[in-house]
Amino acid sequence: MDTGLILMLIIFYLHLGWCWVSVLKRVVPGVICSRFKYGLTLVLWPLSLIISDATMEEEE
C-alpha cells in the first residue's frame, strides 16, 4: 500500500514537471535547448517555476 502511494506521488510530481516544461517551452522557446536542461527542468520544476515567475515579473 505504501509503495503504491509513493509511486503515485512520484508519477504525479513528474507529470506536473512535464506539464511545466511544455508550458515553459511555449512561453519562452529559447530557454530549453539541450536534453540536460530539459531533464533538469523536469526534475526541479518547482524551482524553475519560481525563477521563471520572478524574471517575468521583473520584465513587466
Secondary structure, DSSP 8 states (H G I E B T S, - for coil): -HHHHHHHHHHHHHHHHHHHHHHHHHHSTTS--SHHHHHHHHHTHHHHHHHHHHHHHHH-
